[in-house]
Amino acid sequence: MVLQEGRITHDALEQFKRRVGTKLRISWQFNEMASREVIRNCVYGIGDPNILWVDKEYAGHTRYRTIVAPPYWLYSVFPTYVQQGLPGVHAFHSGNDWEFYKPVLMNDCIKPECIFTGFEVKSSSFAGMMVMEYQEARYYNQRQEMIARAKTWIVRTERAAARKKRKYSQLELPHPWTEEELRCIEDEALAEQIRGSEVRYWEDVKVGEELAPIVKGPLGITDELAFFAGWGGIPLKAHGLAFQVFRQHPSWSFRDPETCALEPIAGVHWNKAAANAAGLPLPYHAGVQSQSWTMELLLNWMGDEGWLKRNYAEYRHFVYFSDVIWLKGKVTKKYCDENGDFCVDIETNGINQRGENAIPGYSTVILPSREAHTWPTEKL
C-alpha cells in the first residue's frame, strides 16, 4: 500500500458540501508569463509540431505579429481544478468544457481563479461509489480581461475499493505491438498535417467533412516526463524542497516501495506501484493531455486564421503506457451565429487500439469568410 487511503463517508461529504460555492485557494500556479520558453516547453510536452507556437519569424508574419500560445497552454498556468477536500480519496480529472475569448500573446501575464460549483454522489463499476466533483476556472490577462473559462469535472474514488474491484485486470498490457505496427504508427505521427498559413475559408467547408487525424503513442515514460516538465500542474520539487511541501500536505505524497523516496501522488502517471495502488494496471496519461491532443487536432485543421471558440471533451478511458490514440474529427454543422461569426461545429473522438472511444467531444471553430471578408483573429 503506497498511497494514503481515504473513505467517502457521510461526515466527509457534509464537510465537502460546506465548501460548495467558495473560491478555492490556488496554492500552485506554474506559469504566469507566456514567455517564448514556457510556450515552447508546453508545446514540446504535447508533441505539437505547429511552428506558429515556437517560430518567432513565422509568427511575426501572421495577424498576431508575434508568437501566440496555443489555447491548451492555459493548462500550464493552472490545470482548471484545485485538489481539495476528501483527503486520501483519489481524483481523476475527467473532462473540461472550454470557452476561449482572447489570445495569449508572448509575454502576456495570466492569473487564474477557481470556484467549487458542486458535486454528485454516483455508483461506479470501477470503485463501487464515486463523487463527481465540479469546478470552474477563469483566466485573466494583465489588462484584467477574461481570456478563457473552463468548466471541470473530477471523479473521486476510494483507492481500496478500486483495487478490490479490479475492473481493468483483464486488459492485455503492455499492448503486444509488432515492429511493423509500430513503424506504421510512427509514420502516421510524422505525417501530421498542419494547415498553417493556408487559409481555410468557411465557404469551402462541407458538413460531413473529416479532419486529418493525428496519432499519439505508444505512450511511454518520456512522453509523461516531457509533458509534466512543460505543464507543471503539480509542485514538482526535489529533495528538501519536496519534503517541505509533503510535510505541509501529507496526503500529496507516498513512499515508493522500491526506492524509499517520497513521490507526489501524480506519480500514478509514471510509477507502476502508485498506479496499482489507485486500482489501475499501469501508469496512465493525465486528463489534460487528452484535451490538449484534441485541441491540437482542431488547431491543425483550422489554420492560423481560425479561432477555437469552444472545446468540450470527456475522458472516458485511461490511456495506459503502451496505448495508442488516434484523434479524429468530423464537421457536423456550419452556420453564421448571432454575433456574425462564421462557425463550424465539429465532433471529435480519440480511438485507442482496442476500438474504444477514449476521448469523445465536440467543438466550435470560427473561420474566415471569403464572401463577407471577415477574419476572426482581427476581432479578438
C-alpha positions in Angstrom: 0.0 0.0 0.0 1.8 3.2 -1.1 -0.9 5.8 -1.3 -2.9 7.3 1.6 -6.3 5.6 2.0 -9.4 7.8 2.4 -13.0 7.0 2.7 -16.1 8.7 1.3 -18.2 8.9 4.5 -21.3 10.8 5.4 -19.2 13.2 7.6 -16.7 13.7 4.8 -19.5 14.6 2.3 -21.1 17.0 4.8 -17.8 18.8 5.1 -17.4 18.8 1.4 -20.9 20.3 0.9 -19.9 23.3 3.1 -17.2 24.2 0.5 -19.6 24.5 -2.4 -19.7 28.0 -3.9 -16.4 29.1 -2.5 -13.5 30.5 -4.4 -10.7 27.9 -3.9 -7.2 29.0 -2.9 -4.8 28.3 -5.8 -1.6 27.4 -3.9 0.3 26.4 -7.0 0.5 28.3 -10.3 3.2 27.0 -12.6 3.4 29.6 -15.4 2.4 33.2 -15.2 4.2 34.9 -18.0 3.8 33.5 -21.5 7.5 33.6 -22.3 8.8 32.1 -25.5 10.5 29.3 -23.5 7.5 28.3 -21.4 5.3 28.2 -24.5 7.9 26.1 -26.3 8.2 23.6 -23.4 4.5 23.2 -23.1 4.2 22.6 -26.9 7.0 20.1 -26.9 5.4 18.2 -24.0 2.2 17.7 -26.0 4.2 16.7 -29.1 2.6 19.5 -31.2 4.7 20.3 -34.3 2.9 23.6 -35.3 5.6 26.3 -35.7 3.1 29.1 -35.0 3.7 28.5 -31.3 7.5 28.4 -31.4 9.0 30.2 -34.5 9.2 33.9 -33.9 9.9 34.8 -37.5 7.0 32.8 -38.8 4.6 34.1 -36.2 5.7 37.6 -36.9 4.1 37.4 -40.4 0.7 36.3 -39.0 -2.1 38.6 -37.8 -0.8 38.0 -34.2 2.6 39.7 -35.2 4.3 37.6 -32.5 4.4 34.1 -31.0 1.0 33.1 -29.7 0.4 30.4 -27.1 -1.9 27.6 -28.1 -5.2 27.5 -26.1 -4.1 24.4 -24.2 -1.1 26.4 -22.8 -3.5 27.7 -20.2 -3.3 24.3 -18.6 0.3 25.1 -17.7 -0.9 28.2 -15.9 -3.5 26.3 -13.9 -4.9 22.8 -14.7 -8.6 24.0 -14.3 -9.0 22.5 -10.8 -7.8 22.6 -7.2 -7.2 19.3 -5.5 -9.3 19.8 -2.4 -11.4 18.0 0.2 -12.0 14.3 0.7 -8.3 13.6 1.8 -6.9 10.3 0.6 -9.8 9.8 -1.9 -8.3 9.6 -5.4 -9.0 12.2 -8.0 -9.3 11.6 -11.8 -9.6 14.7 -13.9 -12.4 13.6 -16.3 -13.2 16.5 -18.6 -13.4 20.1 -19.5 -15.8 22.5 -21.3 -13.7 25.4 -22.5 -14.7 28.8 -23.9 -11.9 31.0 -25.4 -12.3 34.8 -25.7 -8.9 36.3 -26.2 -5.5 35.0 -27.4 -2.4 34.8 -25.2 0.5 36.6 -26.9 4.1 36.1 -26.0 4.9 37.9 -22.6 1.3 38.2 -21.6 0.8 37.6 -17.9 -2.1 35.3 -16.8 -3.9 34.9 -13.5 -6.4 32.2 -12.7 -9.3 31.8 -10.3 -11.3 28.7 -9.4 -14.8 28.2 -8.0 -16.1 24.9 -6.4 -19.5 24.7 -8.0 -20.9 21.4 -6.7 -20.8 17.6 -6.6 -22.9 14.5 -7.0 -22.6 11.0 -5.5 -22.9 8.2 -8.0 -22.4 4.5 -8.4 -19.3 3.3 -10.2 -18.3 0.0 -11.8 -14.7 1.0 -11.1 -14.9 1.6 -7.3 -18.5 1.0 -6.2 -19.2 4.6 -5.2 -17.8 7.8 -6.6 -18.2 11.5 -6.2 -18.4 13.6 -9.3 -16.9 17.0 -8.4 -17.4 20.2 -10.4 -15.3 23.3 -10.5 -15.0 26.3 -12.8 -11.7 28.0 -13.7 -11.4 31.5 -15.1 -8.3 33.1 -16.6 -7.4 36.8 -16.8 -4.6 38.7 -18.6 -2.7 41.7 -17.3 -5.4 44.0 -18.6 -7.9 42.2 -16.3 -9.7 40.8 -19.4 -11.2 37.3 -19.0 -9.5 35.4 -21.8 -11.0 31.9 -21.1 -13.3 29.9 -18.9 -13.3 26.2 -18.3 -15.9 24.0 -16.5 -14.3 21.0 -14.9 -15.5 17.6 -13.6 -13.4 15.3 -11.5 -14.1 11.7 -10.4 -13.3 10.9 -6.8 -13.0 7.2 -5.8 -11.7 5.2 -2.9 -8.4 3.5 -3.8 -9.0 0.4 -1.7 -12.4 -0.1 -3.4 -10.9 0.3 -6.9 -8.2 -2.3 -6.1 -10.8 -4.7 -4.9 -13.0 -4.4 -8.0 -10.0 -5.0 -10.4 -12.1 -3.7 -13.3 -9.2 -3.4 -15.7 -7.3 -6.6 -14.7 -8.2 -8.4 -17.9 -6.6 -5.8 -20.2 -3.6 -7.1 -22.2 -1.0 -4.6 -21.1 1.5 -3.6 -22.2 -0.1 -4.0 -25.6 1.7 -6.6 -27.8 2.6 -4.4 -30.8 4.6 -5.8 -33.6 7.6 -3.9 -35.1 5.6 -3.5 -38.3 2.7 -1.9 -36.5 4.9 0.4 -34.5 6.6 1.6 -37.7 3.3 2.4 -39.2 2.2 4.4 -36.2 5.5 6.3 -36.2 5.0 7.1 -39.9 1.5 8.4 -39.2 2.8 10.6 -36.5 5.5 12.0 -38.7 2.9 12.8 -41.5 0.8 15.0 -39.3 -0.9 17.7 -41.4 -0.9 21.4 -40.3 -3.0 23.9 -42.3 -0.8 26.8 -41.1 -0.8 29.9 -43.3 -3.1 28.3 -46.0 -6.4 30.0 -45.2 -9.4 27.7 -44.6 -12.4 29.6 -45.6 -15.9 28.9 -44.1 -17.4 28.7 -47.6 -15.1 25.8 -48.5 -16.1 23.6 -45.6 -18.7 20.9 -46.1 -20.8 19.1 -43.5 -19.6 15.5 -43.1 -16.0 16.5 -44.0 -13.4 14.7 -41.9 -10.4 16.2 -40.3 -6.9 14.8 -41.0 -6.3 12.6 -38.0 -3.4 12.7 -35.6 -1.9 9.9 -33.6 -0.3 9.8 -30.1 1.6 6.9 -28.7 2.6 4.3 -27.8 2.5 6.3 -24.5 5.7 6.0 -22.5 7.6 7.5 -19.6 9.4 10.1 -21.8 6.1 11.3 -23.1 4.9 11.8 -19.5 8.2 13.4 -18.3 8.1 15.9 -21.3 4.5 16.7 -20.6 4.9 17.3 -16.9 8.1 19.4 -17.5 6.1 21.7 -19.8 2.8 21.6 -18.0 3.9 21.8 -14.3 0.4 21.3 -13.0 1.8 19.8 -9.8 4.5 21.2 -7.5 7.4 19.1 -8.7 10.3 19.9 -6.4 13.4 17.9 -5.3 15.0 16.9 -2.0 14.4 19.3 0.9 12.1 21.5 -1.1 9.9 18.5 -1.8 10.0 17.5 1.9 8.7 20.9 2.9 5.6 20.5 0.6 4.9 16.9 1.7 5.2 17.8 5.4 2.6 20.5 4.9 0.4 18.2 2.8 1.0 14.6 3.8 -1.8 13.3 1.5 0.1 14.6 -1.5 2.9 12.1 -1.4 3.7 8.4 -0.9 6.8 6.4 -0.1 8.0 4.5 -3.2 8.4 0.8 -2.1 11.4 0.3 -4.3 13.4 3.5 -3.9 12.1 4.6 -0.5 11.8 8.1 -1.9 8.9 10.3 -1.2 7.0 10.8 -4.5 4.0 13.0 -5.4 0.6 11.4 -5.9 0.9 12.4 -9.6 3.4 9.5 -9.8 0.4 7.4 -10.8 1.2 8.8 -14.3 4.7 7.2 -14.4 5.1 4.9 -11.4 3.6 1.4 -11.7 3.3 0.8 -7.9 1.4 4.1 -7.5 -0.9 3.3 -10.4 -1.6 -0.2 -8.9 -2.5 1.4 -5.6 -5.1 3.5 -7.3 -6.6 0.4 -8.9 -5.0 0.7 -12.4 -2.8 -1.9 -14.1 -0.2 0.5 -15.5 0.7 4.2 -15.3 -1.7 6.3 -17.3 -1.9 9.7 -19.0 -3.1 12.9 -17.4 -6.6 14.1 -18.4 -5.1 17.4 -19.5 -3.2 15.6 -22.2 -6.4 14.2 -23.7 -7.9 17.6 -24.2 -4.7 19.2 -25.4 -4.4 16.5 -28.1 -8.0 17.2 -29.2 -7.2 20.9 -29.4 -4.1 20.1 -31.5 -6.3 18.2 -34.0 -8.6 21.2 -34.3 -5.8 23.8 -34.5 -4.1 21.9 -37.2 -7.3 21.8 -39.3 -8.4 25.4 -38.9 -5.1 27.1 -39.7 -3.6 30.3 -38.4 -6.6 32.4 -39.3 -9.2 30.3 -37.4 -10.3 30.7 -33.8 -11.1 27.9 -31.4 -14.3 29.2 -29.7 -15.3 26.2 -27.7 -13.8 22.9 -26.9 -15.6 20.1 -24.9 -14.1 16.7 -24.2 -14.7 13.8 -21.8 -12.0 11.3 -20.7 -13.9 8.0 -20.9 -11.0 5.6 -20.8 -7.5 5.6 -19.4 -4.6 5.9 -21.8 -2.1 3.5 -20.4 1.6 3.1 -21.1 1.9 1.3 -24.5 -1.6 2.6 -25.6 -2.0 4.5 -28.9 -4.8 7.1 -29.5 -6.0 8.2 -32.9 -7.6 11.7 -32.7 -10.3 12.2 -35.3 -13.0 14.8 -36.2 -16.0 15.4 -38.4 -17.8 18.6 -39.4 -21.4 18.3 -38.1 -22.8 21.8 -38.8 -21.8 25.2 -40.3 -23.7 28.5 -39.7 -23.4 32.2 -39.0 -24.2 32.9 -35.4 -25.9 35.8 -33.6 -22.5 37.7 -33.5 -22.0 37.4 -37.2 -19.2 34.8 -36.7 -18.9 32.1 -39.4 -18.9 29.0 -37.2 -18.2 25.3 -37.8 -19.3 22.6 -35.2 -17.0 19.6 -35.1 -17.5 16.2 -33.4 -14.2 14.8 -32.1 -13.1 11.4 -30.9 -10.0 9.7 -29.6 -10.0 6.0 -30.5 -7.5 3.6 -28.9 -6.1 0.3 -30.3 -8.9 -1.6 -28.6 -11.5 0.4 -30.6 -12.7 2.3 -27.5 -13.7 6.0 -27.9 -11.5 7.3 -25.0 -12.0 11.0 -25.7 -15.4 11.9 -27.1 -16.2 15.6 -27.5 -17.3 18.5 -29.7 -16.0 21.9 -30.5 -16.9 25.1 -32.4 -14.4 26.9 -34.6 -14.8 30.3 -36.2 -13.3 30.6 -39.7 -12.6 33.5 -42.1 -15.4 34.2 -44.7 -14.3 34.8 -48.2 -17.6 36.4 -49.2 -18.1 38.6 -46.1 -14.4 39.5 -45.8 -14.3 38.6 -42.1 -11.2 37.5 -40.2 -11.9 36.1 -36.7 -8.4 36.9 -35.4 -9.0 40.6 -36.2 -12.0 40.8 -33.8 -10.1 39.5 -30.8 
